[in-house]
Amino acid sequence: MKKLKGNLLYGQSGGPTSVINASAYGIIKEAQENNDLIEDVIVMRHGINGALNEDFFFISEQDELDIELLKHTPGSAFGSVRYKIANFKEDETDYVRLLFLFQKYNIKYIFYNGGNDSMDTCLKISQYMKYVDYEVRVIGIPKTIDNDLPYTDHTPGYGSAAKYIANTMMEISCDMLAYPKGKVTIVEIMGRHAGWLTAASHLATIKGFGPDLIYLPEVPFCLEKFKTDVRRVYGEKQQCLIAVSEGLKNEEGIFIGSTSGMKDAFGHFQLGGVSTKLSQLLDNEMRIKSRSIELGTVQRAAAHLQSLTDVNEAIEVGRQGVRYAIAGVTDIMVTINRISTEPYKVEYGKHPLSEIANFERVMPPEMINEEGNGITQEFITYVNPLIQGENTPQFSDGVQQFSIMKQK
């Protein structure tokens, strides 16, 4: 195996999670322990845009406290981006710029931390560098609260988001149950094509404070069945708590929440408003009082409810990525492979980027009940280990301390 000496370039992309910076911490620490090969970690500001604009953070210039606080800091400490680079055979502009900067800064390792689209970016960069015969090792570090990356048991970020959703649903339920006769409460949860996040709301139900009905993108949404379900539950309890995915589609495959028609850089429809639409339906057609709640970005930003399991695994996928890279491995995404559930045990592996980019993993049918409005025990067994433990926040003057990275 040829030893490769140079700098490691790292970037974050797509929607943040509450533990993406823990992966950055793992990469930084492992790189520093291998400083005979990795001279410095250079971080792109706002993902690939930072590389194209020569806009960098240098980890060698950061305070140690800020590096340690990465484990507790939500969002993207270095900035994120949604930018789609073209196929180099169609437009070489971005790649020529990247090659120039890689040579200028002696970049020999590239780490990109993100979801499906980020793995696509990794793959395209690696293919071009091979095309021009520039030696660099490219590693994808998984991240997404949506839990929809293939070939890995789960993704860093999901466990903490699931923990937040379960606990928040319990709190909403307690508020709703304060009155003898209440409203139908519809809570909208993130998830474009996969219902992993919305399904996590069922963890509240097994504690006695959760949704009566759960609707996922994997099941075509039938409006008449929805009204029947609500009428039944509300008639029995005079209360009804509902969890819905933002990516609900009707039986024709049309997003219920995509009326704006707007798309992001990767062609994804911007969703939202499902809970409001369903609430209006209940008010206007069924004469049942209701309210809608969109959890929004707090699902991915709640560092005060990080799962310790999630934090530790986020750190470890970063560390493992560095180990693979210095051992000569390239063009892979680090994976988490579950060995056992009781006791919970995982090992870390790798999978080719070419088989991951732009593929999404949805919930299997066996985790969804036959009625299509709830969750089975198989899902509970799967998700429960991922929300365990607390990463105690670091407080100062009553508020959390977060990392603040410095630029020149």
GUTI-407364 format. One line per 5 residues: number of its first residue (from 1); their letters; for each residue y, x, z of N, C-alpha, C. Coordinates in pm, whole numbers, plus 50000, padded with zeros to 5 digits. Layout:
<finus>
NUM> a> Y:X:Z:Y:X:Z:Y:X:Z  ...
</finus>
This chain:
<finus>
1> mkklk> 49881:50084:50000:50000:50000:50000:50125:50088:50000  50212:50064:49904:50335:50141:49893:50435:50097:49999  50491:50195:50070:50594:50164:50167:50727:50146:50096  50797:50042:50133:50922:50008:50068:51033:50013:50173  51133:50098:50147:51241:50115:50244:51371:50061:50187
6> gnlly> 51439:49980:50269:51566:49924:50225:51612:49816:50320  51699:49730:50275:51753:49623:50359:51682:49491:50333  51686:49405:50433:51627:49272:50423:51741:49171:50408  51734:49090:50304:51833:48986:50280:51775:48852:50322  51849:48779:50407:51800:48652:50461:51902:48542:50436
11> gqsgg> 51852:48421:50409:51942:48308:50391:51878:48179:50436  51963:48081:50465:51920:47947:50506:51966:47847:50401  51883:47746:50377:51913:47653:50269:51870:47512:50306  51939:47414:50249:51903:47274:50272:51950:47222:50405  51897:47108:50444:51936:47046:50571:51891:47130:50689
16> ptsvi> 51979:47155:50786:51942:47236:50903:51840:47166:50992  51786:47240:51086:51704:47183:51193:51755:47242:51324  51700:47194:51435:51743:47249:51563:51676:47382:51593  51581:47427:51507:51512:47554:51534:51515:47651:51416  51592:47622:51311:51596:47714:51198:51648:47851:51241
21> nasay> 51741:47852:51335:51795:47980:51381:51696:48058:51467  51597:47987:51522:51489:48057:51593:51406:48138:51494  51388:48087:51373:51319:48165:51269:51401:48288:51231  51533:48271:51223:51620:48387:51197:51603:48492:51308  51597:48444:51432:51576:48534:51546:51445:48612:51529
26> giike> 51337:48541:51491:51209:48608:51474:51212:48713:51365  51278:48682:51254:51292:48778:51144:51370:48900:51189  51482:48877:51256:51569:48986:51301:51495:49078:51397  51428:49020:51495:51360:49101:51597:51246:49182:51536  51169:49120:51448:51058:49193:51387:51110:49302:51294
31> aqenn> 51219:49275:51224:51279:49376:51137:51329:49495:51218  51393:49466:51331:51445:49574:51416:51332:49660:51473  51217:49599:51493:51102:49675:51543:51036:49757:51433  51077:49733:51310:51025:49810:51195:51140:49877:51121  51229:49939:51198:51351:49997:51138:51325:50126:51061
36> dlied> 51201:50173:51060:51168:50286:50974:51163:50243:50828  51140:50112:50806:51137:50058:50670:51254:49964:50641  51293:49886:50741:51401:49789:50722:51525:49842:50793  51622:49884:50715:51739:49951:50772:51835:49852:50839  51855:49737:50778:51943:49635:50836:51902:49499:50781
41> vivmr> 51936:49396:50856:51920:49259:50807:52057:49211:50763  52067:49178:50636:52191:49126:50578:52171:48976:50554  52262:48896:50604:52244:48751:50595:52348:48691:50501  52301:48610:50408:52389:48540:50316:52465:48429:50389  52592:48420:50364:52672:48310:50420:52662:48191:50324
46> hging> 52610:48081:50375:52583:47961:50294:52479:47988:50186  52367:48041:50231:52251:48056:50144:52278:48139:50021  52216:48099:49910:52224:48179:49788:52367:48196:49739  52455:48103:49776:52597:48119:49740:52656:48245:49802  52609:48278:49922:52658:48399:49989:52623:48524:49912
51> alned> 52503:48525:49853:52464:48640:49772:52547:48646:49644  52563:48534:49579:52638:48531:49453:52785:48568:49474  52838:48536:49593:52979:48564:49623:53000:48691:49704  52891:48765:49726:52896:48887:49809:52962:48857:49945  52911:48753:50007:52964:48703:50134:52854:48713:50238
56> fffis> 52859:48819:50322:52746:48853:50406:52784:48868:50554  52681:48847:50639:52682:48892:50779:52589:49013:50787  52626:49111:50868:52539:49226:50892:52493:49221:51037  52363:49209:51056:52310:49190:51192:52338:49311:51280  52346:49429:51222:52377:49550:51300:52514:49542:51365
61> eqdel> 52599:49451:51319:52735:49438:51373:52750:49320:51470  52637:49251:51499:52644:49134:51586:52616:49171:51732  52672:49091:51822:52645:49109:51965:52504:49062:51997  52439:49131:52089:52302:49096:52126:52294:48956:52184  52395:48914:52260:52394:48780:52318:52390:48674:52209
66> diell> 52466:48693:52102:52467:48595:51994:52333:48591:51922  52266:48705:51913:52132:48706:51854:52035:48629:51943  52042:48650:52075:51955:48579:52168:51981:48428:52166  52108:48391:52152:52143:48248:52153:52098:48176:52026  52054:48251:51925:52000:48185:51805:51885:48091:51841
71> khtpg> 51811:48123:51945:51696:48041:51986:51740:47904:52040  51867:47891:52074:51918:47767:52133:52020:47697:52043  52051:47756:51930:52161:47708:51846:52110:47619:51733  52160:47496:51721:52119:47408:51611:52201:47436:51485  52175:47358:51382:52249:47378:51257:52208:47509:51192
76> safgs> 52284:47552:51096:52261:47681:51030:52368:47778:51078  52329:47871:51163:52426:47963:51224:52498:48047:51119  52435:48063:51003:52494:48144:50897:52543:48059:50779  52533:47928:50794:52573:47839:50686:52459:47812:50590  52454:47689:50541:52350:47648:50448:52413:47605:50316
81> vryki> 52328:47564:50222:52378:47524:50091:52272:47441:50020  52316:47359:49926:52224:47295:49832:52270:47338:49692  52211:47444:49643:52251:47499:49514:52126:47528:49433  52118:47473:49315:52000:47490:49229:52030:47594:49122  51956:47704:49127:51974:47804:49022:51889:47766:48902
86> anfke> 51941:47795:48785:51874:47758:48660:51753:47847:48635  51669:47807:48545:51562:47893:48496:51627:48010:48422  51587:48133:48453:51657:48249:48396:51642:48257:48244  51540:48192:48190:51522:48193:48045:51625:48103:47977  51687:48014:48056:51790:47925:48003:51931:47976:48035
91> detdy> 51946:48036:48152:52078:48087:48195:52055:48201:48292  52090:48322:48248:52062:48442:48327:52180:48482:48417  52287:48408:48415:52411:48449:48482:52391:48481:48629  52335:48387:48704:52317:48408:48849:52225:48526:48877  52123:48543:48796:52024:48648:48820:52082:48787:48795
96> vrllf> 52166:48800:48694:52231:48929:48667:52319:48967:48786  52390:48870:48839:52475:48894:48957:52390:48935:49077  52279:48866:49098:52192:48899:49211:52134:49039:49197  52090:49074:49078:52034:49208:49055:52136:49315:49087  52259:49296:49044:52366:49392:49072:52383:49412:49223
101> lfqky> 52384:49301:49297:52406:49309:49442:52283:49365:49514  52165:49332:49465:52044:49389:49526:52044:49541:49513  52085:49588:49398:52092:49733:49376:52203:49796:49461  52317:49729:49468:52431:49781:49545:52397:49795:49692  52326:49695:49748:52296:49695:49892:52153:49739:49923
106> nikyi> 52083:49789:49823:51946:49836:49839:51858:49729:49905  51863:49608:49850:51783:49498:49901:51640:49513:49850  51546:49523:49943:51405:49538:49907:51319:49423:49961  51377:49342:50049:51307:49228:50106:51399:49106:50102  51348:48995:50054:51427:48872:50048:51353:48762:50123
111> fyngg> 51421:48701:50218:51364:48591:50297:51455:48470:50282  51395:48359:50239:51473:48236:50225:51407:48129:50312  51488:48067:50396:51441:47977:50501:51479:47834:50462  51379:47755:50423:51413:47620:50381:51291:47536:50350  51314:47429:50273:51209:47335:50238:51163:47350:50095
116> ndsmd> 51126:47238:50034:51066:47240:49900:51155:47309:49797  51282:47271:49793:51373:47327:49693:51401:47475:49718  51401:47515:49844:51423:47656:49877:51307:47743:49829  51185:47690:49837:51070:47765:49788:51080:47782:49636  51137:47683:49568:51161:47692:49424:51260:47805:49394
121> tclki> 51365:47817:49477:51463:47924:49459:51397:48061:49478  51314:48074:49581:51241:48200:49606:51160:48239:49483  51086:48144:49431:50997:48170:49320:51074:48216:49196  51185:48150:49166:51265:48184:49048:51323:48325:49060  51372:48360:49179:51427:48494:49200:51320:48600:49182
126> sqymk> 51203:48576:49241:51094:48672:49231:51051:48690:49086  51041:48582:49012:50999:48591:48871:51098:48674:48789  51226:48656:48816:51325:48733:48740:51320:48881:48775  51307:48912:48905:51305:49053:48946:51183:49124:48889  51073:49053:48874:50957:49111:48806:50990:49133:48658
131> yvdye> 51059:49040:48600:51095:49046:48457:51180:49170:48426  51269:49207:48519:51357:49323:48497:51304:49448:48568  51184:49436:48627:51117:49549:48691:51196:49605:48809  51251:49513:48891:51315:49554:49017:51220:49516:49129  51177:49616:49205:51078:49590:49309:51143:49530:49433
136> vrvig> 51099:49412:49469:51148:49343:49588:51038:49248:49634  51027:49229:49764:50925:49140:49818:50993:49012:49868  50941:48900:49821:51006:48771:49845:50916:48684:49933  50972:48637:50043:50897:48557:50141:50971:48427:50169  50901:48315:50162:50956:48185:50200:50921:48153:50345
141> ipkti> 51020:48115:50421:51000:48077:50561:51018:47925:50570  50916:47851:50612:50923:47705:50608:51020:47647:50710  51087:47541:50667:51181:47468:50752:51203:47330:50694  51178:47229:50770:51224:47095:50735:51182:46997:50844  51274:46914:50885:51237:46811:50982:51148:46705:50917
146> dndlp> 51151:46698:50782:51075:46595:50711:50924:46619:50716  50883:46742:50747:50741:46776:50760:50663:46752:50630  50727:46771:50516:50664:46735:50389:50626:46854:50302  50625:46975:50359:50579:47091:50282:50427:47093:50278  50368:47120:50161:50221:47124:50151:50164:47255:50204
151> ytdht> 50034:47255:50228:49955:47374:50263:49992:47432:50400  50060:47356:50483:50084:47397:50620:50062:47274:50708  50005:47294:50826:49975:47180:50913:50101:47101:50948  50209:47173:50968:50339:47112:50997:50447:47217:50975  50572:47175:50980:50682:47267:50954:50770:47283:51077
156> pgygs> 50819:47405:51102:50917:47423:51209:51037:47331:51189  51081:47269:51295:51189:47172:51288:51140:47031:51310  51018:47004:51266:50965:46868:51278:50938:46831:51424  50874:46920:51499:50837:46888:51637:50957:46851:51723  51066:46925:51707:51186:46896:51786:51251:46765:51742
161> aakyi> 51255:46739:51612:51311:46613:51563:51226:46496:51609  51094:46512:51606:51004:46407:51654:51026:46381:51802  51046:46486:51878:51071:46473:52022:51201:46397:52047  51305:46429:51970:51433:46360:51984:51418:46211:51949  51350:46183:51839:51334:46045:51795:51257:45963:51898
166> antmm> 51147:46018:51948:51068:45945:52047:51149:45914:52172  51220:46012:52223:51299:45991:52345:51418:45900:52323  51480:45911:52207:51594:45824:52176:51550:45679:52159  51434:45659:52097:51382:45523:52083:51352:45463:52220  51304:45543:52313:51280:45494:52449:51411:45449:52514
171> eiscd> 51515:45527:52493:51646:45493:52551:51704:45366:52487  51689:45354:52356:51736:45233:52287:51660:45111:52336  51530:45129:52355:51447:45019:52404:51491:44973:52543  51518:45069:52630:51563:45034:52766:51695:44956:52761  51783:44997:52675:51911:44927:52660:51887:44785:52608
176> mlayp> 51798:44771:52513:51769:44640:52453:51705:44546:52555  51618:44600:52640:51543:44518:52735:51626:44476:52856  51752:44514:52858:51837:44479:52973:51864:44329:52981  51848:44258:52870:51883:44116:52865:51759:44031:52841  51755:43909:52900:51637:43823:52885:51613:43779:52741
181> kgkvt> 51720:43761:52666:51707:43727:52525:51800:43820:52448  51742:43900:52363:51823:44002:52296:51823:43988:52146  51869:44090:52083:51878:44093:51937:51759:44168:51878  51746:44155:51750:51658:44245:51677:51737:44374:51652  51681:44486:51692:51747:44615:51674:51670:44695:51570
186> iveim> 51739:44735:51464:51676:44810:51354:51732:44952:51354  51644:45049:51373:51684:45189:51381:51639:45261:51254  51736:45320:51185:51708:45391:51060:51689:45540:51088  51579:45594:51037:51539:45731:51066:51523:45806:50933  51554:45935:50934:51547:46014:50811:51405:46019:50755
191> grhag> 51397:46041:50624:51269:46051:50556:51277:45988:50419  51288:46073:50316:51309:46023:50180:51179:45968:50120  51078:46051:50115:50950:46010:50057:50837:46011:50159  50858:46077:50272:50753:46091:50373:50798:46029:50505  50706:45963:50572:50740:45889:50693:50710:45959:50824
196> wltaa> 50691:46091:50821:50654:46163:50943:50753:46142:51057  50882:46145:51026:50983:46129:51130:50983:45988:51187  50982:45889:51101:50982:45750:51148:50857:45721:51229  50745:45777:51186:50620:45757:51260:50629:45810:51403  50709:45914:51422:50723:45973:51556:50782:45875:51657
201> shlat> 50849:45772:51609:50903:45671:51700:50792:45602:51779  50670:45604:51726:50558:45539:51794:50521:45610:51924  50560:45735:51938:50536:45805:52064:50604:45733:52179  50715:45666:52151:50782:45587:52255:50702:45463:52290  50635:45405:52192:50557:45283:52215:50442:45307:52311
206> ikgfg> 50377:45421:52299:50262:45446:52387:50306:45469:52531  50436:45490:52552:50491:45500:52688:50549:45366:52734  50538:45263:52648:50585:45130:52685:50727:45098:52646  50793:45188:52573:50934:45168:52537:50958:45209:52392  50897:45140:52300:50912:45181:52161:50916:45066:52065
211> pdliy> 50918:45096:51935:50934:44992:51833:50812:44900:51823  50840:44775:51795:50734:44677:51770:50682:44688:51628  50770:44730:51537:50736:44740:51396:50788:44871:51340  50710:44933:51252:50748:45060:51189:50719:45051:51040  50820:45085:50959:50804:45077:50813:50834:45214:50752
216> lpevp> 50740:45259:50668:50742:45395:50613:50754:45394:50461  50802:45503:50401:50813:45510:50254:50679:45506:50184  50572:45545:50254:50439:45549:50192:50387:45409:50158  50443:45306:50221:50397:45169:50200:50507:45090:50130  50480:45033:50011:50582:44952:49944:50635:44843:50038
221> fclek> 50766:44831:50043:50829:44740:50139:50843:44600:50077  50775:44505:50141:50780:44365:50097:50873:44288:50189  50979:44236:50135:51080:44167:50214:51024:44043:50283  50938:43969:50215:50884:43847:50274:50792:43881:50391  50713:43987:50376:50626:44028:50488:50710:44076:50606
226> fktdv> 50819:44147:50576:50910:44193:50682:50963:44073:50761  51006:43970:50693:51060:43853:50761:50952:43784:50845  50830:43779:50792:50719:43720:50868:50689:43800:50994  50687:43934:50979:50660:44021:51094:50766:44003:51203  50891:44001:51162:51001:43987:51259:50995:43851:51328
231> rrvyg> 50971:43747:51249:50965:43612:51305:50854:43603:51411  50741:43665:51385:50630:43664:51479:50665:43736:51609  50713:43861:51598:50744:43940:51718:50857:43877:51798  50962:43836:51729:51077:43778:51799:51039:43647:51866  50952:43570:51802:50907:43445:51862:50829:43468:51989
236> ekqqc> 50754:43579:51994:50673:43610:52112:50755:43671:52225  50852:43755:52191:50919:43837:52293:51067:43808:52312  51126:43736:52217:51271:43716:52216:51346:43850:52207  51275:43950:52163:51327:44085:52140:51247:44143:52024  51304:44236:51954:51226:44308:51853:51295:44438:51819
241> liavs> 51223:44549:51836:51275:44681:51802:51199:44732:51681  51273:44773:51579:51213:44812:51452:51260:44952:51413  51166:45035:51365:51199:45167:51310:51174:45164:51159  51273:45204:51080:51257:45207:50935:51297:45344:50880  51229:45387:50777:51265:45512:50708:51379:45486:50610
246> eglkn> 51468:45583:50598:51578:45570:50502:51527:45560:50359  51405:45610:50335:51350:45613:50199:51262:45495:50164  51277:45383:50234:51198:45265:50200:51221:45225:50055  51111:45192:49987:51118:45145:49849:51059:45005:49840  51113:44926:49750:51054:44794:49729:50929:44806:49643
251> eegif> 50870:44694:49610:50742:44696:49538:50756:44747:49394  50881:44756:49347:50906:44812:49213:50938:44961:49220  50933:45019:49341:50958:45161:49357:51104:45199:49363  51193:45102:49386:51336:45128:49393:51378:45147:49537  51455:45254:49564:51504:45278:49699:51595:45163:49743
256> igsts> 51568:45111:49861:51652:45005:49915:51791:45058:49948  51798:45184:49986:51926:45241:50028:51994:45329:49926  51966:45312:49796:52022:45403:49695:52124:45335:49605  52192:45233:49655:52282:45157:49569:52401:45237:49519  52437:45347:49589:52552:45427:49546:52524:45498:49414
261> gmkda> 52396:45528:49389:52359:45597:49266:52393:45745:49267  52446:45798:49378:52485:45938:49384:52364:46027:49412  52365:46148:49350:52257:46243:49368:52312:46378:49415  52225:46459:49480:52266:46593:49518:52234:46691:49405  52252:46822:49435:52235:46923:49331:52093:46930:49276
266> fghfq> 51996:46883:49354:51857:46888:49311:51810:46755:49253  51904:46660:49233:51869:46534:49170:51815:46429:49265  51828:46452:49397:51780:46354:49494:51886:46249:49520  51847:46122:49521:51940:46016:49554:51987:46031:49699  52116:46007:49721:52171:46006:49856:52143:45869:49916
271> lggvs> 52065:45870:50024:52018:45746:50082:52096:45710:50209  52075:45589:50255:52139:45542:50378:52174:45396:50367  52184:45329:50482:52225:45190:50482:52111:45090:50483  51986:45137:50493:51872:45047:50494:51878:44954:50615  51905:45010:50732:51909:44928:50854:52019:44823:50847
276> tklsq> 52133:44860:50790:52244:44765:50777:52205:44650:50685  52142:44681:50573:52102:44577:50479:52002:44480:50541  51905:44536:50613:51803:44450:50676:51863:44367:50789  51957:44427:50861:52025:44353:50967:52103:44235:50910  52172:44258:50801:52248:44151:50735:52155:44040:50687
281> lldne> 52038:44079:50640:51940:43980:50595:51898:43889:50710  51870:43948:50826:51828:43869:50941:51940:43776:50987  52061:43828:50988:52176:43747:51032:52200:43630:50937  52198:43657:50807:52240:43558:50708:52130:43461:50668  52006:43512:50653:51898:43427:50604:51813:43367:50716
286> mriks> 51794:43442:50825:51705:43396:50930:51779:43350:51055  51910:43369:51055:51994:43328:51169:51946:43391:51300  51901:43515:51289:51861:43591:51408:51962:43703:51428  52019:43711:51547:52117:43815:51573:52049:43952:51572  52116:44047:51509:52057:44179:51499:52166:44286:51500
291> rsiel> 52124:44407:51520:52215:44520:51512:52142:44635:51444  52216:44719:51378:52157:44833:51309:52208:44963:51369  52120:45063:51373:52154:45195:51427:52102:45299:51329  52187:45387:51284:52144:45502:51203:52150:45627:51290  52036:45689:51312:52034:45810:51394:52108:45926:51327
296> gtvqr> 52106:45930:51194:52185:46029:51122:52149:46173:51152  52249:46260:51142:52223:46403:51152:52185:46449:51292  52206:46365:51393:52168:46408:51529:52017:46433:51537  51940:46373:51448:51795:46395:51449:51760:46542:51431  51841:46613:51355:51811:46753:51327:51899:46849:51406
301> aaahl> 51992:46796:51485:52090:46882:51553:52075:46882:51704  51977:46810:51758:51968:46792:51903:51899:46911:51970  51971:47020:51985:51913:47140:52046:51877:47119:52193  51942:47024:52257:51913:46999:52399:51775:46936:52418  51711:46890:52308:51577:46834:52316:51479:46911:52228
306> qsltd> 51501:47039:52215:51406:47122:52140:51268:47118:52205  51167:47113:52121:51030:47132:52167:51005:47282:52181  50953:47324:52295:50925:47466:52314:50818:47514:52216  50720:47428:52189:50619:47461:52088:50686:47489:51953  50781:47404:51918:50851:47417:51790:50932:47547:51785
311> vneai> 51002:47577:51893:51084:47699:51898:50995:47823:51883  50887:47826:51959:50798:47944:51954:50736:47961:51816  50698:47851:51753:50638:47861:51620:50742:47899:51515  50865:47851:51532:50972:47889:51439:50997:48039:51446  50998:48093:51566:51014:48238:51583:50899:48312:51516
316> evgrq> 50780:48262:51538:50662:48334:51492:50648:48332:51340  50686:48224:51272:50678:48226:51125:50774:48331:51069  50888:48352:51138:50980:48457:51097:50920:48595:51116  50865:48616:51232:50801:48745:51260:50685:48772:51163  50603:48670:51142:50487:48688:51055:50530:48719:50912
321> gvrya> 50639:48657:50868:50690:48685:50734:50725:48832:50717  50789:48891:50817:50824:49033:50810:50698:49118:50807  50599:49082:50887:50473:49159:50888:50407:49156:50750  50407:49039:50689:50349:49030:50555:50426:49117:50456  50558:49111:50461:50640:49182:50363:50621:49333:50372
326> iagvt> 50622:49387:50493:50609:49533:50506:50466:49577:50474  50371:49482:50477:50233:49513:50440:50210:49503:50290  50317:49467:50215:50306:49464:50070:50289:49326:50010  50289:49222:50094:50272:49086:50044:50404:49033:49990  50398:48956:49883:50518:48894:49826:50482:48761:49762
331> dimvt> 50585:48682:49732:50570:48554:49661:50485:48453:49739  50505:48448:49871:50429:48353:49952:50523:48281:50048  50477:48167:50097:50540:48102:50211:50448:48117:50330  50504:48146:50445:50425:48154:50568:50381:48013:50607  50256:47998:50648:50203:47868:50686:50155:47867:50831
336> inris> 50148:47748:50887:50092:47727:51020:49963:47650:51003  49853:47708:51049:49721:47648:51033:49665:47610:51171  49636:47483:51189:49585:47436:51319:49437:47471:51332  49403:47539:51440:49264:47575:51467:49197:47468:51551  49270:47417:51650:49217:47309:51733:49335:47229:51789
341> tepyk> 49306:47105:51827:49408:47018:51886:49398:47015:52037  49276:47014:52091:49256:47016:52236:49157:47127:52271  49204:47243:52317:49345:47277:52338:49413:47307:52204  49544:47288:52202:49620:47311:52080:49628:47461:52051  49589:47498:51929:49590:47639:51890:49614:47650:51741
346> veygk> 49701:47742:51701:49728:47764:51559:49715:47912:51526  49702:47940:51398:49715:48075:51348:49807:48069:51226  49860:48184:51187:49959:48189:51080:49895:48247:50954  49928:48186:50842:49871:48230:50715:49978:48233:50607  49934:48232:50484:50028:48240:50371:49972:48160:50255
351> hplse> 50065:48115:50168:50023:48041:50049:50119:48074:49936  50068:48085:49812:50155:48123:49699:50271:48025:49680  50389:48081:49658:50507:47998:49634:50488:47907:49513  50417:47956:49414:50401:47880:49290:50331:47747:49312  50254:47735:49421:50182:47611:49448:50255:47523:49549
356> ianfe> 50369:47570:49599:50443:47495:49701:50572:47437:49646  50640:47513:49562:50772:47473:49514:50769:47334:49452  50858:47249:49504:50880:47115:49448:50764:47017:49467  50674:47045:49561:50569:46949:49597:50599:46894:49735  50568:46766:49756:50593:46702:49884:50463:46644:49940
361> rvmpp> 50445:46658:50072:50326:46604:50138:50365:46480:50217  50302:46370:50187:50331:46245:50258:50224:46219:50363  50248:46115:50444:50151:46081:50547:50024:46025:50484  49907:46067:50532:49781:46014:50478:49760:45870:50523  49689:45791:50443:49669:45649:50475:49606:45624:50611
366> emine> 49520:45716:50655:49451:45693:50782:49544:45700:50904  49667:45748:50885:49763:45751:50995:49852:45627:51000  49834:45537:50904:49915:45414:50895:49822:45295:50915  49864:45197:50995:49776:45083:51022:49755:44997:50897  49655:44911:50902:49618:44831:50785:49728:44736:50744
371> egngi> 49808:44691:50840:49917:44598:50810:50035:44667:50742  50036:44799:50749:50147:44874:50690:50276:44865:50769  50266:44828:50897:50386:44816:50981:50370:44886:51115  50282:44987:51119:50259:45059:51243:50179:45186:51220  50144:45251:51328:50083:45385:51325:49948:45381:51396
376> tqefi> 49857:45468:51354:49724:45475:51416:49715:45589:51518  49606:45588:51591:49582:45692:51691:49570:45830:51627  49525:45836:51505:49508:45966:51439:49642:46039:51428  49748:45965:51402:49880:46028:51397:49922:46077:51535  49899:45998:51638:49937:46037:51774:49866:46167:51812
381> tyvnp> 49737:46175:51782:49661:46297:51811:49721:46417:51738  49764:46394:51615:49824:46502:51535:49957:46549:51591  50046:46456:51624:50184:46491:51654:50207:46531:51799  50125:46481:51890:50154:46501:52032:50169:46648:52073  50085:46739:52025:50103:46880:52066:50235:46941:52018
386> liqge> 50292:46885:51912:50410:46947:51850:50538:46923:51928  50539:46828:52020:50661:46796:52095:50658:46850:52237  50557:46929:52270:50538:46971:52408:50632:47085:52449  50673:47082:52576:50754:47188:52634:50901:47174:52604  50982:47236:52689:51127:47229:52674:51184:47370:52666
391> ntpqf> 51274:47391:52573:51346:47517:52563:51480:47495:52633  51485:47527:52761:51600:47490:52845:51730:47543:52787  51826:47455:52761:51954:47498:52703:52027:47596:52795  52108:47681:52735:52193:47773:52811:52331:47708:52826  52368:47676:52950:52494:47606:52975:52601:47699:53033
396> sdgvq> 52723:47668:52999:52839:47734:53060:52949:47629:53073  53000:47611:53195:53104:47509:53220:53059:47371:53175  52930:47344:53192:52880:47211:53165:52843:47182:53022  52864:47277:52930:52829:47254:52790:52738:47367:52741  52664:47338:52635:52569:47435:52583:52640:47556:52520
401> qfsim> 52574:47670:52528:52623:47791:52461:52549:47809:52329  52623:47827:52223:52566:47850:52091:52611:47984:52036  52534:48034:51944:52565:48162:51879:52684:48149:51783  52770:48249:51784:52881:48256:51689:52873:48390:51618  52835:48388:51493:52818:48512:51417:52951:48562:51362
406> kqk> 52964:48693:51357:53090:48756:51317:53079:48814:51176  53188:48801:51103:53198:48863:50972:53309:48967:50973  53304:49059:50878:53411:49158:50867:53542:49091:50830
</finus>
